[in-house]
Amino acid sequence: MIISFMLGSALSGFLLNGGSLKLGRHYDTLLFIEGLLLLASAYLLYSSFVYGIVLASAACGLQNALATNYSGAVVRTTHLTGIFTDLGLMMGRALKGDAVDGRKFMVFLLITLGFLCGGVIGFMLFELFSVATLVVPAVMCFILSITYRLYRLRNTV
């Protein structure tokens, strides 16, 4: 699973250049690939647990690296340890009387809430639909991919 996660991250690194959000990069391609990995994972989990997990792990690595690339390594989307560390540091500084970056705090808070809500919603959907629940983020990836592609085409002409 770790190697699969790293290979997904490597794919992001291969297709993207630079460390900040920039129109014209292959975000749409990566989101589309992520959607395909999630759909294939859902399909394989019905017949072969190992291969489905491997593809899901690759999708997580791809998505995490994609977010890291366009956020300058500020945002991690598959885990919250770094964000909780940063929030803890901010709280400590605030208790000491130092200024806190309110915008950064709000971004971290929204990411945390989104992560927690996604976990709860994912659990509820899994209770109803089992591994077919992976279709939901896959469809979201396809929608984002198409939306970005259309945006990019309209704004680069």
C-alpha positions in Angstrom: 0.0 0.0 0.0 2.8 2.4 0.8 4.5 1.8 -2.6 1.1 2.2 -4.3 0.6 5.5 -2.4 4.1 6.7 -3.5 3.4 5.7 -7.1 0.3 7.8 -7.1 2.3 10.7 -5.7 5.0 10.1 -8.3 2.4 10.3 -11.1 1.4 13.8 -9.8 5.0 14.8 -9.6 5.6 13.6 -13.2 2.6 15.5 -14.7 2.9 18.7 -12.7 5.6 21.3 -12.6 6.1 23.9 -9.9 4.7 24.2 -6.5 1.8 26.6 -6.8 -1.6 26.7 -8.4 -1.3 27.8 -12.1 -3.8 27.7 -14.9 -2.8 25.2 -17.7 -1.3 22.5 -15.5 -2.6 18.9 -15.7 -5.0 19.1 -12.7 -7.9 17.8 -14.9 -5.9 14.9 -16.1 -4.9 13.9 -12.6 -8.4 14.3 -11.3 -9.7 12.1 -14.1 -7.1 9.4 -13.4 -8.0 9.6 -9.7 -11.6 9.0 -10.6 -10.6 6.0 -12.7 -8.5 4.6 -9.9 -11.4 4.9 -7.5 -13.9 3.3 -9.9 -11.5 0.4 -10.6 -10.9 0.1 -6.9 -14.6 -0.2 -6.1 -14.9 -2.8 -8.9 -11.9 -4.9 -7.7 -12.9 -4.8 -4.0 -15.9 -6.9 -4.9 -13.6 -9.7 -6.2 -10.1 -9.1 -4.9 -9.5 -7.1 -1.8 -5.8 -6.6 -2.3 -5.9 -5.1 -5.7 -8.7 -2.8 -4.8 -6.8 -1.5 -1.8 -3.7 -1.0 -3.9 -5.6 1.2 -6.4 -7.4 3.1 -3.7 -4.0 3.8 -2.1 -2.6 5.0 -5.4 -5.6 7.4 -5.7 -4.9 8.7 -2.2 -1.3 9.3 -3.1 -2.1 11.0 -6.3 -4.7 13.2 -4.6 -2.5 14.1 -1.7 0.4 15.0 -4.0 -1.9 17.0 -6.2 -3.1 19.1 -3.3 0.4 19.4 -1.9 1.7 20.6 -5.3 -0.8 23.4 -5.7 -0.8 24.5 -2.1 2.9 24.7 -1.7 2.9 21.8 0.8 0.5 23.7 3.2 -2.4 21.3 2.7 -2.5 17.5 3.2 -5.8 16.0 2.2 -5.5 12.3 3.3 -4.3 13.0 6.9 -4.5 15.7 9.5 -1.4 15.3 11.7 0.4 18.2 10.2 -2.7 20.4 10.4 -3.3 19.5 14.0 0.4 20.2 14.7 0.0 23.7 13.1 -3.2 24.4 15.0 -1.5 23.4 18.2 1.4 25.7 17.5 -1.1 28.5 16.7 -2.9 27.9 20.0 0.3 27.9 21.9 1.3 31.2 20.3 -2.1 32.7 21.0 -1.9 31.7 24.7 1.5 33.4 24.8 0.0 36.6 23.3 1.5 36.4 19.9 -0.5 37.2 16.8 -2.2 34.3 14.9 -2.7 34.2 11.2 -6.5 34.2 11.1 -6.7 33.2 7.5 -4.4 30.2 7.9 -6.3 29.2 11.0 -9.6 29.3 9.1 -8.2 27.3 6.2 -7.0 24.6 8.7 -10.3 24.6 10.5 -12.2 24.2 7.3 -10.0 21.4 6.1 -10.4 19.6 9.5 -14.2 20.0 9.4 -14.3 18.9 5.8 -12.2 15.8 6.6 -14.4 14.9 9.6 -17.7 15.5 7.7 -16.3 13.5 4.8 -15.4 10.6 7.2 -18.9 10.6 8.7 -20.7 10.8 5.3 -18.3 8.2 3.9 -19.1 5.9 6.9 -22.9 6.4 6.4 -22.7 5.7 2.7 -20.5 2.7 3.3 -23.1 1.3 5.6 -25.7 1.6 2.8 -23.6 0.8 -0.3 -20.5 -1.0 0.8 -17.5 -0.4 -1.5 -19.7 1.1 -4.2 -19.4 4.2 -2.0 -16.1 4.9 -3.8 -18.2 5.9 -6.8 -19.1 9.1 -5.0 -15.6 10.6 -4.8 -14.9 9.1 -8.3 -17.8 11.1 -9.7 -16.7 14.2 -7.8 -13.2 13.8 -9.4 -14.8 13.5 -12.9 -16.9 16.6 -12.3 -14.0 18.6 -11.0 -11.8 17.4 -13.9 -14.4 18.4 -16.5 -15.1 21.8 -14.8 -11.4 22.6 -14.7 -10.9 21.6 -18.3 -13.7 23.8 -19.4 -12.4 26.7 -17.3 -8.9 26.3 -18.7 -10.2 26.2 -22.3 -12.3 29.4 -21.8 -9.5 31.3 -20.1 -6.5 30.3 -22.3 -8.1 31.3 -25.7 
